[in-house]
Amino acid sequence: MLKEKWKERFFLVFIFIILLLWMFIVPYDQGPDELARMKVPLYLAKHLQLPFGGDPEVRIDKWGFSYAFQPILGYFLPAFFMKIGMIFKVAKENLYLWGRMATVIYSVITVYLTMKIGDRLFSKRGKWFFVILVSFLPMFQFISCYINLDAFAVMCVTWVIYQLIIGKENMWDIKSCILLGLSLGITALSYFNSYGIIICAIIYCVWDVITCKEIENKPQFLLKKASIVAGVSFLVAGWWFIRNGIIYNGDFLGLKTSNMYAKKYAIPMYLPDNRGIINSENPTLSYMLFDRRWIHITLYSFVGTFGYMNVFMEHAVSWLFFMIPILSLILYLVKDKNKKFDMFYFLMFIMCIITTCLNMYYSFFNDFQPQGRYCMPMLIPLMLLITKGFEAHTKKDNGALVKHLSCLVILISLYTLYYVIYGHYINPEFVYGF
C-alpha cells in the first residue's frame, strides 16, 4: 500500500513536469482563443470584481462578444496567480504563464482523481492503464498548457464521477450528498458542454436508490438526499445565474445577450448570421458531417491537433490511439463472459453521446468549429469504457496487453511533445531535417 502511494506521488510529479514543458514550449496565443480568454482573468486580477460581459475591456474585437457572458469560475484561479505575478512586478508579456499554471493544476487534480476512481473500479493494472490513457492523451496535455476552460471542465466531470462512486459506497450519507452537490454546482459553473454529466448524475442517483435493497422508505430517502444535493448545488452555482438574470434583463444563461453583442460589434465575416452550418449554402446535417468533414476533423483533433488547428500529428500516430477503443470493444464482446447491464457504464456511454451531440449542435446552429476539444468533457467516461473492455482480458493474461499498450501510449505522447510541439515551435529545422 505504501509503495502504491509513492508510485502515485511520483506519477503526479512526472505529469506535472510534462505539463510544465507543454506550458513553456507552446507560445502565447497558440492555444485556441487564448488571447480572447486571457481578457477575463486579467480583468479579474486588475479590478478584483466580476466583469460585465459587454465591457470593452473583455470584449473580443472581431467577434463582438466576450467569454465573460459564460460562467467564469474557472478563471478565478488563473486570475489569482496573475495577481501574484502583478504584485511581484512580472512583465505584462509574461503574465500568461502565471495564468497557465492554474490550467496545469486543474489537470494534475484530474489525474489524481482518475487514480482514486481507478482504485475503486479496476484491478491495479487496469487502474494504471486508465490513468495513463487519460494523462497521456496528447490533446489532454495540450488543453492543460494554455488558458482555457476545457481543462477545468474535465476536472469537474472527473470530480462528479468520483463523487457518484463514493456516494454509492457510503449509501448516500450526508457528507457524500454535500460533496456531490458541491461538485455538481461547480460543474454548472464550468462549461456548457460538460452539462451532460449533471443529467447522468441525477439519473444514476435515482436509479441506485430505487434498486438498492438496503434502503427502506425510498421516496422519503430520495427526497431528503435530493434536497441536500440540489440545495448545495444551488448555493454554489445559483448566484451566477441570478446575477445574469439581473444584469442581462432576465437572460439567466447570458447567451441571448452575448448574441446581441455579437450582432452589434462583430466584424461582418464573424456576424452570427454568417456562422454555423444552418446559415450555409447547404444547411443539412449530412453536409456538415461528411462534406465538411466534421467527423473526420473532430475525431483526429480529439486525439491531438494543436495550435489553431494547424499543428498536426501524423495520421498513422493518431490511428494507434484509434485502435485502442476498437480493441477494447472486441475484447469486451469476445472475452468478457460475465456481461450484464451496469447503469454506471451505460450512463458513461450516454455522457459521451450527449457531449458529442452538444458539439454537433454548436457547429450546426452557432459556429462551425469541428474541434475535438469541445468533446473533452467526455474524456473520463470514454476512458472508463475503454478500460472496462480490457479489464476481463487483463485478468487472463496477467496484464501483459495493457502493460504494452500503456508503454505505447506514453511513448506516443512523449514523441508528440518532442517531435511535433518542440519541433514546430522551438526548433522547426528539427522537423524538416529528418
VENNOR-V349620 format. One record per residue. N is the residue number from 1. RES is the residue in one letter. BURIAL is # if it has 24 or more other C-alpha atoms within 12 Angstrom, else .. Layout:
n={N | N}
res={RES | RES}
burial={BURIAL | BURIAL}
This chain:
n={1 | 2 | 3 | 4 | 5 | 6 | 7 | 8 | 9 | 10 | 11 | 12 | 13 | 14 | 15 | 16 | 17 | 18 | 19 | 20 | 21 | 22 | 23 | 24 | 25 | 26 | 27 | 28 | 29 | 30 | 31 | 32 | 33 | 34 | 35 | 36 | 37 | 38 | 39 | 40 | 41 | 42 | 43 | 44 | 45 | 46 | 47 | 48 | 49 | 50 | 51 | 52 | 53 | 54 | 55 | 56 | 57 | 58 | 59 | 60 | 61 | 62 | 63 | 64 | 65 | 66 | 67 | 68 | 69 | 70 | 71 | 72 | 73 | 74 | 75 | 76 | 77 | 78 | 79 | 80 | 81 | 82 | 83 | 84 | 85 | 86 | 87 | 88 | 89 | 90 | 91 | 92 | 93 | 94 | 95 | 96 | 97 | 98 | 99 | 100 | 101 | 102 | 103 | 104 | 105 | 106 | 107 | 108 | 109 | 110 | 111 | 112 | 113 | 114 | 115 | 116 | 117 | 118 | 119 | 120 | 121 | 122 | 123 | 124 | 125 | 126 | 127 | 128 | 129 | 130 | 131 | 132 | 133 | 134 | 135 | 136 | 137 | 138 | 139 | 140 | 141 | 142 | 143 | 144 | 145 | 146 | 147 | 148 | 149 | 150 | 151 | 152 | 153 | 154 | 155 | 156 | 157 | 158 | 159 | 160 | 161 | 162 | 163 | 164 | 165 | 166 | 167 | 168 | 169 | 170 | 171 | 172 | 173 | 174 | 175 | 176 | 177 | 178 | 179 | 180 | 181 | 182 | 183 | 184 | 185 | 186 | 187 | 188 | 189 | 190 | 191 | 192 | 193 | 194 | 195 | 196 | 197 | 198 | 199 | 200 | 201 | 202 | 203 | 204 | 205 | 206 | 207 | 208 | 209 | 210 | 211 | 212 | 213 | 214 | 215 | 216 | 217 | 218 | 219 | 220 | 221 | 222 | 223 | 224 | 225 | 226 | 227 | 228 | 229 | 230 | 231 | 232 | 233 | 234 | 235 | 236 | 237 | 238 | 239 | 240 | 241 | 242 | 243 | 244 | 245 | 246 | 247 | 248 | 249 | 250 | 251 | 252 | 253 | 254 | 255 | 256 | 257 | 258 | 259 | 260 | 261 | 262 | 263 | 264 | 265 | 266 | 267 | 268 | 269 | 270 | 271 | 272 | 273 | 274 | 275 | 276 | 277 | 278 | 279 | 280 | 281 | 282 | 283 | 284 | 285 | 286 | 287 | 288 | 289 | 290 | 291 | 292 | 293 | 294 | 295 | 296 | 297 | 298 | 299 | 300 | 301 | 302 | 303 | 304 | 305 | 306 | 307 | 308 | 309 | 310 | 311 | 312 | 313 | 314 | 315 | 316 | 317 | 318 | 319 | 320 | 321 | 322 | 323 | 324 | 325 | 326 | 327 | 328 | 329 | 330 | 331 | 332 | 333 | 334 | 335 | 336 | 337 | 338 | 339 | 340 | 341 | 342 | 343 | 344 | 345 | 346 | 347 | 348 | 349 | 350 | 351 | 352 | 353 | 354 | 355 | 356 | 357 | 358 | 359 | 360 | 361 | 362 | 363 | 364 | 365 | 366 | 367 | 368 | 369 | 370 | 371 | 372 | 373 | 374 | 375 | 376 | 377 | 378 | 379 | 380 | 381 | 382 | 383 | 384 | 385 | 386 | 387 | 388 | 389 | 390 | 391 | 392 | 393 | 394 | 395 | 396 | 397 | 398 | 399 | 400 | 401 | 402 | 403 | 404 | 405 | 406 | 407 | 408 | 409 | 410 | 411 | 412 | 413 | 414 | 415 | 416 | 417 | 418 | 419 | 420 | 421 | 422 | 423 | 424 | 425 | 426 | 427 | 428 | 429 | 430 | 431 | 432 | 433 | 434}
res={M | L | K | E | K | W | K | E | R | F | F | L | V | F | I | F | I | I | L | L | L | W | M | F | I | V | P | Y | D | Q | G | P | D | E | L | A | R | M | K | V | P | L | Y | L | A | K | H | L | Q | L | P | F | G | G | D | P | E | V | R | I | D | K | W | G | F | S | Y | A | F | Q | P | I | L | G | Y | F | L | P | A | F | F | M | K | I | G | M | I | F | K | V | A | K | E | N | L | Y | L | W | G | R | M | A | T | V | I | Y | S | V | I | T | V | Y | L | T | M | K | I | G | D | R | L | F | S | K | R | G | K | W | F | F | V | I | L | V | S | F | L | P | M | F | Q | F | I | S | C | Y | I | N | L | D | A | F | A | V | M | C | V | T | W | V | I | Y | Q | L | I | I | G | K | E | N | M | W | D | I | K | S | C | I | L | L | G | L | S | L | G | I | T | A | L | S | Y | F | N | S | Y | G | I | I | I | C | A | I | I | Y | C | V | W | D | V | I | T | C | K | E | I | E | N | K | P | Q | F | L | L | K | K | A | S | I | V | A | G | V | S | F | L | V | A | G | W | W | F | I | R | N | G | I | I | Y | N | G | D | F | L | G | L | K | T | S | N | M | Y | A | K | K | Y | A | I | P | M | Y | L | P | D | N | R | G | I | I | N | S | E | N | P | T | L | S | Y | M | L | F | D | R | R | W | I | H | I | T | L | Y | S | F | V | G | T | F | G | Y | M | N | V | F | M | E | H | A | V | S | W | L | F | F | M | I | P | I | L | S | L | I | L | Y | L | V | K | D | K | N | K | K | F | D | M | F | Y | F | L | M | F | I | M | C | I | I | T | T | C | L | N | M | Y | Y | S | F | F | N | D | F | Q | P | Q | G | R | Y | C | M | P | M | L | I | P | L | M | L | L | I | T | K | G | F | E | A | H | T | K | K | D | N | G | A | L | V | K | H | L | S | C | L | V | I | L | I | S | L | Y | T | L | Y | Y | V | I | Y | G | H | Y | I | N | P | E | F | V | Y | G | F}
burial={. | . | . | . | . | . | . | # | . | . | # | # | . | . | # | # | . | # | # | # | # | # | # | # | # | # | # | # | # | # | # | # | # | # | # | # | # | # | # | # | # | # | # | # | # | # | . | . | . | # | # | # | # | # | . | . | # | # | # | # | # | . | # | # | # | # | # | # | # | # | # | # | # | # | # | # | # | # | # | # | # | # | # | . | # | . | . | . | . | . | . | . | . | . | # | # | # | # | # | # | # | # | # | # | # | # | # | # | # | # | # | # | # | # | # | # | # | # | # | . | # | # | # | # | # | # | # | # | # | # | # | # | # | # | # | # | # | # | # | # | # | # | # | # | # | # | # | # | # | # | # | # | # | # | # | # | # | # | # | # | # | # | # | # | # | # | # | # | . | . | # | # | # | . | . | # | # | # | # | # | # | # | # | # | # | # | # | # | # | # | # | # | # | # | # | # | # | # | # | # | # | # | . | # | # | # | . | # | # | . | . | . | . | . | . | . | . | . | . | . | # | # | . | . | # | # | . | # | # | # | . | # | # | # | # | # | # | # | . | # | # | . | # | # | . | . | . | # | . | . | . | # | # | # | # | . | # | # | # | # | # | # | . | . | # | # | . | . | . | # | # | # | . | . | # | # | # | # | . | . | . | . | . | . | # | . | . | # | # | . | . | # | . | # | # | . | # | # | # | # | # | # | # | # | # | # | # | # | # | . | # | # | # | . | . | . | # | # | . | # | # | # | . | # | # | . | # | # | # | . | # | # | . | . | . | . | . | . | . | . | . | . | . | # | # | . | # | # | # | # | # | # | # | # | # | # | # | # | # | # | # | # | # | # | # | # | # | # | # | # | # | # | # | # | # | # | # | # | # | # | # | # | # | # | # | # | # | # | # | # | # | # | # | # | . | . | . | . | # | . | # | # | # | . | # | # | . | # | # | # | . | # | # | # | . | # | # | # | # | # | # | # | # | # | # | . | . | . | . | . | . | . | . | .}
